[in-house]
Amino acid sequence: MNYSTLRTAAACLLISALGLTEVAKAQEPVVFGGRKQYRTWSVGIQGGFTMPTTILGNEGPLNNKVNYIDKFKVREYYGINVRKQFSNWFGLQLDVNRGRIFAYNDVPNPDANFGFESAEAQMEYAASLNAVFQLATIDFLRRENAVNFYASVGGGYYELKATQYSDNDGNTPLAFQQPGQRNNPKKDCETFIPVGLGVKFKLSDRVALNLGHTINFLNTREMLGAYSPNNSTYPKDRFSQTYAGLEFSLGSKDKADLTWHNPVAAMYDELKDESLRNELEALKQRVSTLEGTVDVLNRDSDGDGVSDRFDKCPNTPAGTQVDGSGCPIQFPEPVVQEAAIVSYPNIQFEFDSSVLKTESYSILDKLSAELRNSGNSVTLEGHASAEGTEAYNITLSKDRANAVKTYLVNSGVAANKINTEGYGESRPIASNATEEGRVVNRRVEIKR
């Protein structure tokens, strides 16, 4: 694979990754509850060694016959990185590295025109922007991932200084160059494409161990300083680096790291959480009971449009106009005494949910009895915590208020006695900076 093909492929991958990032931003309310819930920035340090060869073969400086060198010694390579995580599987990372690459030959140079036995490339700097894709995790069924595998590809720019030596240990630089060769040492600035694989181990909530291997495809044939008019007949240079490092997560301690977020675990809540299973069973029984009473609620023996259960005047003659209670409208309406105003606690909800908790049933049953036996009415005010966008939370708060209204209407309360409002996250009663405060803010208030 030539350098131009690699450069085109890397550019396409980076453009696609940036496009996916914009899509993720546009759909933030449905990405794990919003990236605002998580820490998304991290910095890292790393160190390792280089080889002027790769797992793909020795194409490059060790196979470039102009050099007549086919052995190498590992040299140090180190650097820093900064990464922004956009989802649990994709991030962008800026890497800056330095180091050396060294190659030599044990036998005297067979070509009289080139008098060097070894050469070293001193990488002054190599800066690149990389798309990082997290591929899999060993602990995908657990609440928190502990091991993540990843791949990366990007593009960058480097500056190196290549020096040739008359010995194979890199101790004696050549004092002069033969005709047709370049200066010693020789500087080179060019673009390159890094492609890598690695694995991360979570050591703590803030720190991860990072192990990886990267192949760097250089846009040059003179990494080690060799020069020949026939260089164009040889493949472009490449070298590899193997490294270990530490990665440090930045941001609030009250937030989890998006790198280690496990969306798959949410699918197993019902299997692992005993309280959720109990609540689900209670909801199933409640639905079964409600379904069993539908026929009773809909039965209208006298055909006046009011079901028997709520018909205060049964057996009304056919054709008689009746009011909402099933009584003839010519009769004076009974005087209904207002019941004493009772204060009810807030109805609480789970994160991103408008499903009533079973613990709320007793409160709502008491409210239902009051409204059915009096002329009182209520306003249900829905609220949400600050995760997600404002528009999303307005809709969620309205759904919560309507969930309470539906329960009351199904229990026999006239719909015109109940008003609903949704205020989203605009009226918190506790701080949204802590989970305890956010739990309190997910509520419906019962107002007169």
N, C-alpha and C positions, 0 to 999 in steps of 0.2 A: 504494500500500500504506500503510495507516494505522499509527500508532504502536502501538496495542494489538495488532494482528496481528504486527508485528515483535517486540514484547516477548514474546508467546506463543511464536513460533517460536524466538527466542533461548533462552528458558527450556527448551524441549523439547530443543534441541540440547545445552545444557549438562548437563541431566539424563542424556541418552543417553551423552554423553561420560564423565560420572562413572561411569555403570554399566559402560561398557566398561573403564574403569580398574580397577574392582573385579574384573571377569572376568580382566583381565590379571594382577592380583595373585594370584588363585586358581590361575592356570595358569603361574606363574612358571617352573617347571622346563623348560617347552617354549618359552619366549620367548627365542630367541637364546642359549640356555644360561643365562638368568637375568639380570635387570637388575643384579645385584651386580657383574657383569663390566664395567659401563660407568659413565661419568660421566653423571649425569642432571640436574644443576642448572646453570643459567647465569644471568648478569646482563647487562643491556645498557643502552646509552645511545643516544639518538637525537635528531635535530633536523631541522627542515624548515620548511614554510610551510603556511598555511591559506588557504582560499577559502570564502566564504559561499555556495557553489554546489557541485554534484556532477555526476559524469558521467551521473547519472540524469535531469538536467534542473535547472531553476532553481527548483523548488518549495522554498519556505522563505522566508528573509528577502528575497531578490531578487525574488520573485514576490508578496510580500505587499503589496498596493497601499496598505495603511495607511502604509507607510514611504515610498513614493514615491522609492525609491533602487534603482537597477538596475545599478550598477557596483561594482567592488571593487578593492582593492589587497591583494596578498599580505602576510601578517604572519607573524612567527616562531612556531614551536610546537616544544616540546622536552620531553624526559622520560626516565624510567628504567623498566626492567622486570626482573622476576624470573620465571624459567620452570622448571617441573619436567617433564621428559620421561618419559612412562610407556611408550612404545614408539617404534619408529623412525618412526611416522606420527602420533602423537598426544601432545600436551602441554597443560598448563594454565599460563597466563601472567598475572601481575599487572602492569598498566600504570598509571603515574602520570604525567600530563602537565600542562604549563602553556603559555600562549600568548595570542595575540590574534586577533580576527577583525574586519575593517574593510570597510565598504561606504559608497558615497557617490553623489551625483547631480551632474552638471555644470551643470544649469540650476536656477534658483530654484525653491523648493518651490511647486508649483501649488496646494497646499491651505493656506488661510490659518489653519486650526486647528492646523497642525503646523509649527513654524518651524525644523526641523533639516534640514541639507543632507547630513550624514554621521553615522555612528554606529560605535562600536567596542565590542566585547564583550571584556573582559579576563577570560580563563579563569584564575581563581585556582588551581583544581586540577580535574582530571578523573581519577578512579580507576575502573578496571574490571577484572573478572576475565574472561579470554577463553580459549575452547577453540581451540587451534591445530592445524590438520590439514595435515600435509605431503602434497602432492598428487602430486608426481613429481620425478624427478631426471634430468638430462641424461645423467649418467655411470653409468647403472644397470648396465652390463656391467663396470664397473671394480671393482677391489678396494675403493676408497674413493670415496664420492660427493664431488663438488666443488661442485655447484650444486643447490639444493633450492627448489622452488616450494611456497608454502603459502597457506592461507586461514584466516581467524580470524573468530569471532563471539563476542559476550559481552554483558555488562550492567554498568552502573556508575552512579556518582553524581558530579555536578559542582557547582561553585559559580562563578558568573561575576558580573561587575559591568559593566553596559552604560551607556555614556555617549553622549549625543547632542550634536552640535556645530552651530553656526550657519554654519560654512564647510565646504567639501567636502574639506579637508585634515586635519580633525581637530585644529585648533589652538585653537579658541575654544568651550569648552563652553557650553551654554545656561545662562543665569543663572537662568531660572525655567521652569516648565512651564505650558502652557495648561490651562484647566479640563478635568478629566476625565483628564489624563495623570498618570503616576506620577513619583516623585522622580528627579532626575538628579544623580549616577548612580543606577541601579537595580540592586539585587542580586537574583539568582535562583539557587535551589538546586533541582535536579531530577534525575531519572534519565535515562539515555540508553543507546542500543544502538550499539556500534561493530561495523562489518562491514568486513573488509579483505582485501586480496590482497598478496602480496609474493614476493620471491626472496632467497635467501641464497647468498653466495659464500664458500667456505671459504678463508681466507687462510693459516691455519696450524692446528696441532693444537689450539690454544686460542682462536683468534680468527676470527670470521666477519664479513663485511660484509653488512648487512641493508638492503634497499631495499623500500619498501612504500607503499601508498596505502590510506587508511581513510576510510569514510563514517560520520559520526556522526549518528544519528537522535535528536533531542532531544524530550523530552516538554514542549515549550513552543512558543508562537507569539510570544514576546517576547524572543528572544535579543539583539536590538539595542535593546531598551528601548521599542519602540513599543507604544502601548496604544490599544485602541478597543473599544467594546461589540460591534462586529461581527467581532472577531478570530476567533471560532469558525468563521467561514465560510471561513477560509483554512487551507491545510495547515500542519502543524507544521514547525518549523525543522529544518534540517540543515546541516551544513558538512563539508568534507573536508580532510584533511591528507595531504601527501606528505612522506616523510621518508627519511633515510639514517642509519644508525647502525652501531655495533660491538657484537658480542655476544661475551662472554667465558665460556668453559666452566670450571666449578669442579670440583675433586676431584683424585684421585690421578693423577699423571703416568703411572702404570703401566696405567691403564685408558683405553679408547677412549671417545669421546663418542657416546652413544646416538643423538643427533640425526643423526649422519652414518653410522650403521651401515647396511650394505648387505646385507640377507638374501638378495637375489637372486643376489649374487655366488657364494654357496655352491653354487648349482645348476650353476655352470660350472667347478667345480674339476676335474672329470674331463677337461674339454676343454682346460684351461689348464695343469694340473700334470703334468709328465712323469713324476714319481716315482709319482703316484697311478695313472696309466695303466699303468705297468710293474707296479705291485703288483696291479692288477686283472687284468692278463693272467696273472700268476703264479698268482693265485687260481683263475682259470678253468682253467688247465692242471692245477692240483692237484685241482680238483673232477672234471675229466675222468678223471684217473688213478684217483681213488677210485671213481668210478662203474664204471670198467673192471674193478676188482677185486672188486666186490660179488658177482658170481656165484661167483668162486673162494672167497671168504670164507664163502659160504652153502652150498657143496657139501658134502654129508655122504654119502659112498659106502656106509658100513656102517650108516647109519640109527640111530646111537647118540645123536644129538642134539648131537654135537660136530663142527664143520666140519673137513674134511680138513686145512686149514692148521694147525689147532691140536690135531689128534687125535694124541696120542703113541702110541696103540695102534690103528692102522688095522685094518680087517677084523675087528672084534669081532663074535662070533656074535650073531645077532638075539635080542633079548630080554635080553641081558646088561646088568645095571645098571653104569653107569660113573660115574667122578668127572668133575670139570671138565676134566681133560686127556684124557678118552676112554678111560681104562684101567679094567678091572674093579675094583669097590670092595673085593673080598676080598683083593686084593693089598696088601701093606704099602706105604704111601705112601713114595716115595723121599725121602731126606733131602736137603733143599735147603740148600746153603751160602749164608749171607748174604753178599752182595757188600759190598765196602768202601763205606762211606758217602762219596758224592761230593757236593760243594757245587755248586749250580747258580745262575747269576745270575737276577735277577728277569725276568719276562716283561712287557715294556712295552706300553702301549696308547695309541692316539690319544685326543684329547678326546671325551668322550661316546660312546665306541665300545667294543664287546666283540669286535671282529673281530681275529683274530690277525694280526700282521705277518709277512711272509715271512722276516724276519731271525730270527724266533723258531723256525723249523722245525728248524734244526740242533740247537738246545738241546733241544727236545722229543724229537727222534729219539734223542738219546743217553739221555735219561731213560727213554724207552720201552724201549730195549734193556736197560737195567739192570733195570727192573721186570719185564720178561718173563723174564729169565734168573736171577732171584733171588726170594727171599721178601720182599723189601723192600716197604714201602708208603710213601705220601706223603700229606701234607695240603696242599692248595692254598688259600692265603689271598689272597682278592681285596681290593683297596683302590682308592680313588678320590681325586681332588683335591677341593678344597672348593667348586667351582662347583655351583650347584643346591641343592636341599634335602637334608637328612640322609636322609630316607626314600628319595628318588630315588637317592642315591649308594649306599645299602645294596643296593638292587636291582641297580644297575650293577656293583658289586663282585662280587656273586654270579654275575651273567652272565659276567663275565670269568673267574672261577674255573671255571665250568662249560664255558666255551669251551676252556680248556686240558684239562679232563678229557675232553671229547668227542674232542679230537684224539688223546689217549693211548689211549682205548678203541678208536677206529677203527684205531689202529696195532697192536692186539693185546693191550693190557694189560687184565687182568681188572678190572672196575669196582669189585670189593670191595677192591682195593688202593689206591683213591683216595678220599680224603675232601675235601670242599670247605667253605670258610667265606667269609663276606662281611662285612668290617668297615667298609665305606663310607669316610668321611673321618676316622674316629676315630683312626687310627694312622699319621699322616704321618711320613715319614723325611726330609722337607725342608720348607722354609717354603712355605706356600700363598700368600704375599704376592707372589711373583715367578713369572713363567711358567716359568723354569728349575726351580723347586721343584715347581710343579704337574705338570710333565712327568714328573719322577721319581716322584711319588706315584701316578700312574696305572699300577698294576702288579699282578702276581700273584706272591707269594712261594712258593717250593717248600720245604716244611718236612717233617722226618722225624717 
